[in-house]
Amino acid sequence: MAATGRAVAASRSGLLRILMFQAGTIALSIWLVGALELDYVAGDPLIYYERTDALFAGLLPYSDEAFEHLPMMLVPMALTWLVGGSLGPFVFRGLWVLLTSLVVLLTTFLYWKYDTRTHGSSALTWAILSAPILPLVVFRTEPWVVLPVVVGILAIIEGRRTSAVVSSVTGALAKGWPVLLAAGMLVRGWRRSAALTVGLSLLTVGSVVALPGFVGAREFQGLHTESTGGALWGLVSALAGLHSGVFVSAGAAYLSTPAAMILPGVLIAGAITGRLLVGPRPQSPILVCCALVAATLVAVPLNSTQFIYWLLPFLVFADSPSRVLAAIAAVLAMASLVAFDSLLVGEWWWFGSVVTRQILIATIGWRAASGASLTVVVRSEGA
């Protein structure tokens, strides 16, 4: 029965059904954002429009114009502009959502192509895993980052070094964190490929981050309310009846916290990383990458709801308990976003939901670092 299900998922008719399910989920997501008047969910493409407008007016990013995105993010913004987004901010937003939705579907297609070679069901798993977070990510840049990450994951699994390096560096030039795929290359014994990935990523990303126009666009004080330390501080403050100190800057919510509140997330991330280094090391490169991405999500001081999307491509190949934990975390993430007004008044349960989400992500990371079973078999090297 299981073999029959996998065969159907890997067939063309199976692909069509999966894509229809995902397209329907995206359409429902867009409708819900409008029906619930979640303007803050749909607002980012309007900001992208302003930045792209400045670039096409002749201003140089990171020099004449402060730009908070890494260079590869210029590609989807420029593409959206060129296919008609220049007509106005709301046209730009509509086209951004359309193009980003197509990228989500293309990611599903990549998994399906892998399924045709392995008789697996990763495309269906991906469609189900990503469904809860789609109402947000189609309005964000995350799908454009995850696309090369998925190419890199599949290349590492199937033994394609060049593709793994190119896709990992491309992802790093979009968001930075995909450089962690180099750890998967190390597990495969591809030391030169890993070194090349890290070297190229550090050289290019580091050069951009050092520019005054990039640093100026990322300045903030305190901790993000969705970071581990920030959410803990907010929860304790709310339960104690104290003012949590929430403030909004550049469209994001932060907390005025002691600097030491960054430590809980860093220590948990350190424990996950330490588990990778001490004791039996997972043999799967996907497990190692999954653990490091989870550790990153727990440690970063500036965390956002859509970042959970980073973890999902790895969990496509994880065992069922890890997938269930991720699904619960994604639902909690969207619930906290819908109830954003509760954050502004410092409701304890809002911070509690974020703390719970971070605990779930940390658990996923620990399970991966401990070698929890995966459903994928890494192949010997191919072309």
KOLZA-413465 format. One record per residue (C-alpha): x, y, z; residue number from 1; residue in one letter. Coordinates in nm, 3 decimals, m for minus. Example, Ala and Ser with C-alpha at 12.3 -4.5 7.8 and 13.67 -1.06 7.14 Angstrom:
2
X | Y | Z | num | residuo
1.230 | m0.450 | 0.780 | 1 | A
1.367 | m0.106 | 0.714 | 2 | S
//
This chain:
383
X | Y | Z | num | residuo
0.000 | 0.000 | 0.000 | 1 | M
0.282 | 0.241 | 0.092 | 2 | A
0.466 | 0.156 | m0.230 | 3 | A
0.150 | 0.225 | m0.430 | 4 | T
0.110 | 0.564 | m0.260 | 5 | G
0.467 | 0.658 | m0.341 | 6 | R
0.420 | 0.553 | m0.703 | 7 | A
0.110 | 0.771 | m0.737 | 8 | V
0.289 | 1.068 | m0.575 | 9 | A
0.575 | 1.031 | m0.823 | 10 | A
0.348 | 1.009 | m1.128 | 11 | S
0.250 | 1.302 | m1.349 | 12 | R
m0.110 | 1.283 | m1.234 | 13 | S
0.021 | 1.281 | m0.877 | 14 | G
0.224 | 1.594 | m0.951 | 15 | L
m0.081 | 1.768 | m1.093 | 16 | L
m0.284 | 1.688 | m0.783 | 17 | R
m0.008 | 1.808 | m0.553 | 18 | I
0.033 | 2.132 | m0.748 | 19 | L
m0.343 | 2.187 | m0.749 | 20 | M
m0.351 | 2.134 | m0.372 | 21 | F
m0.067 | 2.379 | m0.323 | 22 | Q
m0.211 | 2.637 | m0.564 | 23 | A
m0.544 | 2.610 | m0.385 | 24 | G
m0.371 | 2.658 | m0.050 | 25 | T
m0.196 | 2.969 | m0.184 | 26 | I
m0.522 | 3.110 | m0.321 | 27 | A
m0.698 | 3.046 | 0.010 | 28 | L
m0.405 | 3.205 | 0.194 | 29 | S
m0.426 | 3.523 | m0.013 | 30 | I
m0.802 | 3.539 | 0.041 | 31 | W
m0.762 | 3.495 | 0.418 | 32 | L
m0.503 | 3.772 | 0.441 | 33 | V
m0.748 | 4.005 | 0.268 | 34 | G
m1.058 | 3.886 | 0.455 | 35 | A
m0.891 | 3.922 | 0.793 | 36 | L
m0.740 | 4.258 | 0.688 | 37 | E
m0.388 | 4.148 | 0.781 | 38 | L
m0.223 | 4.445 | 0.616 | 39 | D
0.101 | 4.392 | 0.807 | 40 | Y
0.126 | 4.043 | 0.651 | 41 | V
0.084 | 4.174 | 0.297 | 42 | A
0.284 | 4.493 | 0.342 | 43 | G
0.640 | 4.388 | 0.262 | 44 | D
0.604 | 4.387 | m0.121 | 45 | P
0.510 | 4.756 | m0.098 | 46 | L
0.844 | 4.816 | 0.072 | 47 | I
1.016 | 4.611 | m0.198 | 48 | Y
0.850 | 4.837 | m0.454 | 49 | Y
0.994 | 5.149 | m0.293 | 50 | E
1.343 | 5.000 | m0.287 | 51 | R
1.322 | 4.876 | m0.645 | 52 | T
1.185 | 5.211 | m0.759 | 53 | D
1.490 | 5.380 | m0.607 | 54 | A
1.725 | 5.134 | m0.779 | 55 | L
1.569 | 5.186 | m1.122 | 56 | F
1.584 | 5.561 | m1.061 | 57 | A
1.962 | 5.523 | m1.069 | 58 | G
2.049 | 5.498 | m0.699 | 59 | L
2.315 | 5.242 | m0.612 | 60 | L
2.223 | 4.990 | m0.342 | 61 | P
2.439 | 4.999 | m0.028 | 62 | Y
2.581 | 5.334 | m0.143 | 63 | S
2.325 | 5.594 | m0.252 | 64 | D
2.040 | 5.389 | m0.108 | 65 | E
2.036 | 5.188 | 0.217 | 66 | A
1.948 | 4.828 | 0.127 | 67 | F
1.885 | 4.560 | 0.389 | 68 | E
1.886 | 4.264 | 0.150 | 69 | H
2.181 | 4.071 | 0.012 | 70 | L
2.254 | 4.105 | m0.363 | 71 | P
2.062 | 3.801 | m0.493 | 72 | M
1.740 | 3.955 | m0.362 | 73 | M
1.779 | 4.217 | m0.632 | 74 | L
1.686 | 3.947 | m0.885 | 75 | V
1.321 | 3.883 | m0.783 | 76 | P
1.266 | 4.253 | m0.714 | 77 | M
1.400 | 4.356 | m1.053 | 78 | A
1.208 | 4.073 | m1.224 | 79 | L
0.883 | 4.183 | m1.061 | 80 | T
0.951 | 4.541 | m1.171 | 81 | W
1.030 | 4.443 | m1.529 | 82 | L
0.718 | 4.228 | m1.581 | 83 | V
0.490 | 4.515 | m1.487 | 84 | G
0.555 | 4.602 | m1.125 | 85 | G
0.677 | 4.946 | m1.230 | 86 | S
0.312 | 5.043 | m1.290 | 87 | L
0.258 | 5.100 | m0.919 | 88 | G
0.302 | 4.957 | m0.569 | 89 | P
m0.016 | 4.748 | m0.567 | 90 | F
0.054 | 4.607 | m0.912 | 91 | V
0.404 | 4.526 | m0.788 | 92 | F
0.257 | 4.346 | m0.486 | 93 | R
0.022 | 4.141 | m0.700 | 94 | G
0.300 | 4.037 | m0.936 | 95 | L
0.535 | 3.966 | m0.646 | 96 | W
0.283 | 3.725 | m0.495 | 97 | V
0.226 | 3.562 | m0.835 | 98 | L
0.597 | 3.512 | m0.905 | 99 | L
0.670 | 3.397 | m0.551 | 100 | T
0.383 | 3.148 | m0.570 | 101 | S
0.533 | 3.010 | m0.892 | 102 | L
0.865 | 2.970 | m0.709 | 103 | V
0.687 | 2.769 | m0.437 | 104 | V
0.535 | 2.546 | m0.706 | 105 | L
0.873 | 2.512 | m0.879 | 106 | L
1.021 | 2.394 | m0.551 | 107 | T
0.751 | 2.129 | m0.536 | 108 | T
0.837 | 2.028 | m0.893 | 109 | F
1.203 | 1.979 | m0.796 | 110 | L
1.101 | 1.743 | m0.519 | 111 | Y
0.873 | 1.558 | m0.762 | 112 | W
1.160 | 1.514 | m1.010 | 113 | K
1.360 | 1.364 | m0.726 | 114 | Y
1.065 | 1.136 | m0.647 | 115 | D
1.059 | 1.007 | m1.005 | 116 | T
1.419 | 0.892 | m0.957 | 117 | R
1.366 | 0.742 | m0.611 | 118 | T
0.996 | 0.642 | m0.605 | 119 | H
0.954 | 0.864 | m0.299 | 120 | G
0.688 | 1.110 | m0.184 | 121 | S
0.892 | 1.418 | m0.093 | 122 | S
0.682 | 1.651 | m0.313 | 123 | A
0.364 | 1.564 | m0.124 | 124 | L
0.543 | 1.594 | 0.209 | 125 | T
0.676 | 1.936 | 0.112 | 126 | W
0.331 | 2.057 | 0.003 | 127 | A
0.178 | 1.951 | 0.335 | 128 | I
0.464 | 2.082 | 0.552 | 129 | L
0.472 | 2.424 | 0.387 | 130 | S
0.093 | 2.475 | 0.380 | 131 | A
0.053 | 2.643 | 0.725 | 132 | P
0.314 | 2.911 | 0.654 | 133 | I
0.213 | 2.993 | 0.295 | 134 | L
m0.019 | 3.282 | 0.391 | 135 | P
0.292 | 3.470 | 0.499 | 136 | L
0.579 | 3.352 | 0.280 | 137 | V
0.412 | 3.435 | m0.052 | 138 | V
0.444 | 3.798 | 0.059 | 139 | F
0.809 | 3.756 | 0.162 | 140 | R
1.147 | 3.669 | 0.010 | 141 | T
1.186 | 3.327 | 0.175 | 142 | E
1.069 | 3.110 | m0.120 | 143 | P
1.337 | 3.269 | m0.339 | 144 | W
1.600 | 3.164 | m0.084 | 145 | V
1.465 | 2.814 | m0.025 | 146 | V
1.459 | 2.733 | m0.398 | 147 | L
1.841 | 2.716 | m0.434 | 148 | P
1.860 | 2.550 | m0.093 | 149 | V
1.642 | 2.264 | m0.219 | 150 | V
1.862 | 2.235 | m0.529 | 151 | V
2.160 | 2.213 | m0.293 | 152 | G
1.997 | 1.953 | m0.067 | 153 | I
1.912 | 1.727 | m0.359 | 154 | L
2.259 | 1.775 | m0.507 | 155 | A
2.420 | 1.670 | m0.177 | 156 | I
2.193 | 1.366 | m0.153 | 157 | I
2.262 | 1.259 | m0.511 | 158 | E
2.634 | 1.334 | m0.514 | 159 | G
2.650 | 1.635 | m0.748 | 160 | R
2.930 | 1.853 | m0.611 | 161 | R
2.924 | 2.141 | m0.858 | 162 | T
2.549 | 2.188 | m0.827 | 163 | S
2.576 | 2.174 | m0.447 | 164 | A
2.840 | 2.449 | m0.437 | 165 | V
2.669 | 2.679 | m0.689 | 166 | V
2.326 | 2.652 | m0.528 | 167 | S
2.464 | 2.694 | m0.175 | 168 | S
2.659 | 3.008 | m0.265 | 169 | V
2.357 | 3.143 | m0.454 | 170 | T
2.143 | 3.090 | m0.146 | 171 | G
2.406 | 3.251 | 0.077 | 172 | A
2.409 | 3.556 | m0.150 | 173 | L
2.034 | 3.581 | m0.094 | 174 | A
2.011 | 3.532 | 0.283 | 175 | K
2.342 | 3.418 | 0.429 | 176 | G
2.234 | 3.108 | 0.621 | 177 | W
2.242 | 2.861 | 0.322 | 178 | P
2.621 | 2.856 | 0.368 | 179 | V
2.536 | 2.595 | 0.634 | 180 | L
2.493 | 2.346 | 0.350 | 181 | L
2.872 | 2.330 | 0.351 | 182 | A
2.842 | 2.118 | 0.665 | 183 | A
2.652 | 1.860 | 0.463 | 184 | G
2.933 | 1.860 | 0.209 | 185 | M
3.183 | 1.792 | 0.488 | 186 | L
2.980 | 1.492 | 0.604 | 187 | V
3.000 | 1.360 | 0.248 | 188 | R
3.376 | 1.408 | 0.257 | 189 | G
3.373 | 1.695 | 0.006 | 190 | W
3.626 | 1.910 | 0.186 | 191 | R
3.726 | 2.121 | m0.113 | 192 | R
3.364 | 2.184 | m0.207 | 193 | S
3.282 | 2.286 | 0.150 | 194 | A
3.584 | 2.516 | 0.168 | 195 | A
3.494 | 2.673 | m0.167 | 196 | L
3.135 | 2.729 | m0.055 | 197 | T
3.237 | 2.891 | 0.273 | 198 | V
3.514 | 3.096 | 0.112 | 199 | G
3.302 | 3.237 | m0.170 | 200 | L
3.011 | 3.305 | 0.065 | 201 | S
3.223 | 3.484 | 0.324 | 202 | L
3.405 | 3.689 | 0.061 | 203 | L
3.093 | 3.809 | m0.118 | 204 | T
2.851 | 3.839 | 0.173 | 205 | V
3.116 | 3.987 | 0.398 | 206 | G
3.199 | 4.253 | 0.142 | 207 | S
2.834 | 4.359 | 0.121 | 208 | V
2.773 | 4.353 | 0.498 | 209 | V
3.076 | 4.578 | 0.546 | 210 | A
2.923 | 4.851 | 0.330 | 211 | L
2.776 | 5.144 | 0.529 | 212 | P
2.450 | 5.131 | 0.333 | 213 | G
2.385 | 4.774 | 0.447 | 214 | F
2.475 | 4.824 | 0.813 | 215 | V
2.260 | 5.137 | 0.834 | 216 | G
1.957 | 4.951 | 0.707 | 217 | A
1.989 | 4.681 | 0.977 | 218 | R
2.041 | 4.894 | 1.287 | 219 | E
1.812 | 4.816 | 1.581 | 220 | F
1.825 | 4.801 | 1.960 | 221 | Q
1.701 | 4.536 | 2.198 | 222 | G
1.588 | 4.189 | 2.094 | 223 | L
1.323 | 4.090 | 1.843 | 224 | H
1.002 | 3.975 | 2.012 | 225 | T
1.021 | 3.640 | 1.828 | 226 | E
1.377 | 3.566 | 1.933 | 227 | S
1.430 | 3.311 | 2.211 | 228 | T
1.560 | 3.562 | 2.464 | 229 | G
1.314 | 3.832 | 2.364 | 230 | G
1.012 | 3.602 | 2.398 | 231 | A
1.137 | 3.472 | 2.735 | 232 | L
1.181 | 3.826 | 2.864 | 233 | W
0.836 | 3.925 | 2.739 | 234 | G
0.675 | 3.618 | 2.898 | 235 | L
0.840 | 3.669 | 3.238 | 236 | V
0.761 | 4.042 | 3.233 | 237 | S
0.397 | 3.979 | 3.143 | 238 | A
0.350 | 3.712 | 3.412 | 239 | L
0.511 | 3.943 | 3.667 | 240 | A
0.278 | 4.224 | 3.570 | 241 | G
0.562 | 4.440 | 3.441 | 242 | L
0.571 | 4.645 | 3.123 | 243 | H
0.742 | 4.433 | 2.859 | 244 | S
0.892 | 4.730 | 2.677 | 245 | G
0.768 | 4.641 | 2.330 | 246 | V
0.847 | 4.897 | 2.061 | 247 | F
0.817 | 4.896 | 1.683 | 248 | V
1.107 | 4.994 | 1.457 | 249 | S
1.124 | 4.961 | 1.078 | 250 | A
0.807 | 4.752 | 1.076 | 251 | G
0.931 | 4.497 | 1.333 | 252 | A
0.859 | 4.460 | 1.704 | 253 | A
1.142 | 4.460 | 1.959 | 254 | Y
1.183 | 4.446 | 2.334 | 255 | L
1.407 | 4.659 | 2.552 | 256 | S
1.592 | 4.380 | 2.731 | 257 | T
1.920 | 4.333 | 2.917 | 258 | P
2.198 | 4.231 | 2.680 | 259 | A
2.229 | 3.901 | 2.868 | 260 | A
1.892 | 3.787 | 2.731 | 261 | M
2.065 | 3.687 | 2.410 | 262 | I
2.232 | 3.407 | 2.607 | 263 | L
1.941 | 3.157 | 2.637 | 264 | P
1.917 | 3.118 | 2.260 | 265 | G
2.294 | 3.109 | 2.216 | 266 | V
2.334 | 2.846 | 2.489 | 267 | L
2.063 | 2.623 | 2.342 | 268 | I
2.217 | 2.658 | 1.997 | 269 | A
2.556 | 2.578 | 2.148 | 270 | G
2.413 | 2.262 | 2.304 | 271 | A
2.274 | 2.148 | 1.967 | 272 | I
2.603 | 2.222 | 1.793 | 273 | T
2.796 | 2.053 | 2.074 | 274 | G
2.582 | 1.743 | 2.035 | 275 | R
2.694 | 1.730 | 1.673 | 276 | L
3.058 | 1.751 | 1.773 | 277 | L
3.053 | 1.522 | 2.077 | 278 | V
2.932 | 1.166 | 2.069 | 279 | G
2.803 | 0.970 | 1.770 | 280 | P
2.775 | 1.205 | 1.474 | 281 | R
2.476 | 1.168 | 1.237 | 282 | P
2.581 | 0.999 | 0.916 | 283 | Q
2.329 | 1.192 | 0.709 | 284 | S
2.442 | 1.531 | 0.572 | 285 | P
2.076 | 1.640 | 0.577 | 286 | I
2.051 | 1.573 | 0.951 | 287 | L
2.361 | 1.781 | 1.019 | 288 | V
2.232 | 2.073 | 0.812 | 289 | C
1.890 | 2.047 | 0.975 | 290 | C
2.046 | 2.066 | 1.322 | 291 | A
2.253 | 2.372 | 1.232 | 292 | L
1.960 | 2.558 | 1.076 | 293 | V
1.748 | 2.487 | 1.384 | 294 | A
2.031 | 2.610 | 1.606 | 295 | A
2.048 | 2.928 | 1.399 | 296 | T
1.675 | 2.991 | 1.438 | 297 | L
1.704 | 2.949 | 1.814 | 298 | V
2.008 | 3.175 | 1.848 | 299 | A
1.943 | 3.474 | 1.618 | 300 | V
1.850 | 3.799 | 1.798 | 301 | P
1.640 | 3.913 | 1.502 | 302 | L
1.390 | 3.639 | 1.428 | 303 | N
1.077 | 3.657 | 1.214 | 304 | S
0.777 | 3.430 | 1.170 | 305 | T
0.865 | 3.338 | 0.811 | 306 | Q
1.210 | 3.209 | 0.910 | 307 | F
1.058 | 2.876 | 1.009 | 308 | I
1.026 | 2.818 | 0.634 | 309 | Y
1.405 | 2.774 | 0.629 | 310 | W
1.379 | 2.450 | 0.824 | 311 | L
1.110 | 2.280 | 0.616 | 312 | L
1.321 | 2.167 | 0.314 | 313 | P
1.533 | 1.951 | 0.545 | 314 | F
1.234 | 1.810 | 0.733 | 315 | L
1.090 | 1.677 | 0.409 | 316 | V
1.337 | 1.392 | 0.462 | 317 | F
1.298 | 1.369 | 0.840 | 318 | A
1.104 | 1.119 | 1.047 | 319 | D
0.740 | 1.174 | 1.137 | 320 | S
0.790 | 1.309 | 1.493 | 321 | P
1.013 | 1.590 | 1.367 | 322 | S
0.762 | 1.676 | 1.095 | 323 | R
0.479 | 1.690 | 1.348 | 324 | V
0.683 | 1.921 | 1.573 | 325 | L
0.751 | 2.147 | 1.273 | 326 | A
0.383 | 2.154 | 1.177 | 327 | A
0.283 | 2.257 | 1.530 | 328 | I
0.556 | 2.524 | 1.531 | 329 | A
0.434 | 2.661 | 1.197 | 330 | A
0.073 | 2.678 | 1.319 | 331 | V
0.185 | 2.857 | 1.637 | 332 | L
0.391 | 3.098 | 1.425 | 333 | A
0.092 | 3.192 | 1.212 | 334 | M
m0.135 | 3.220 | 1.516 | 335 | A
0.103 | 3.464 | 1.682 | 336 | S
0.116 | 3.666 | 1.362 | 337 | L
m0.263 | 3.686 | 1.332 | 338 | V
m0.278 | 3.799 | 1.696 | 339 | A
m0.010 | 4.065 | 1.646 | 340 | F
m0.216 | 4.325 | 1.836 | 341 | D
m0.189 | 4.110 | 2.148 | 342 | S
0.187 | 4.146 | 2.131 | 343 | L
0.165 | 4.524 | 2.136 | 344 | L
m0.025 | 4.518 | 2.466 | 345 | V
0.210 | 4.257 | 2.614 | 346 | G
m0.023 | 3.955 | 2.647 | 347 | E
0.158 | 3.670 | 2.826 | 348 | W
0.009 | 3.399 | 2.603 | 349 | W
0.152 | 3.566 | 2.291 | 350 | W
0.505 | 3.543 | 2.429 | 351 | F
0.427 | 3.194 | 2.559 | 352 | G
0.335 | 3.076 | 2.208 | 353 | S
0.667 | 3.205 | 2.073 | 354 | V
0.863 | 3.040 | 2.356 | 355 | V
0.681 | 2.713 | 2.281 | 356 | T
0.764 | 2.749 | 1.911 | 357 | R
1.132 | 2.803 | 1.989 | 358 | Q
1.133 | 2.499 | 2.219 | 359 | I
0.985 | 2.289 | 1.937 | 360 | L
1.250 | 2.412 | 1.693 | 361 | I
1.523 | 2.341 | 1.947 | 362 | A
1.382 | 1.990 | 1.994 | 363 | T
1.391 | 1.933 | 1.619 | 364 | I
1.752 | 2.048 | 1.616 | 365 | G
1.847 | 1.821 | 1.907 | 366 | W
1.677 | 1.522 | 1.746 | 367 | R
1.865 | 1.589 | 1.422 | 368 | A
2.195 | 1.631 | 1.605 | 369 | A
2.130 | 1.307 | 1.791 | 370 | S
2.082 | 1.117 | 1.466 | 371 | G
1.705 | 1.071 | 1.467 | 372 | A
1.611 | 0.854 | 1.171 | 373 | S
1.571 | 1.001 | 0.825 | 374 | L
1.367 | 0.864 | 0.539 | 375 | T
1.629 | 0.938 | 0.274 | 376 | V
1.924 | 0.735 | 0.154 | 377 | V
2.226 | 0.936 | 0.041 | 378 | V
2.352 | 0.812 | m0.290 | 379 | R
2.702 | 0.758 | m0.408 | 380 | S
2.847 | 1.036 | m0.622 | 381 | E
2.704 | 1.097 | m0.966 | 382 | G
2.781 | 1.351 | m1.233 | 383 | A
//
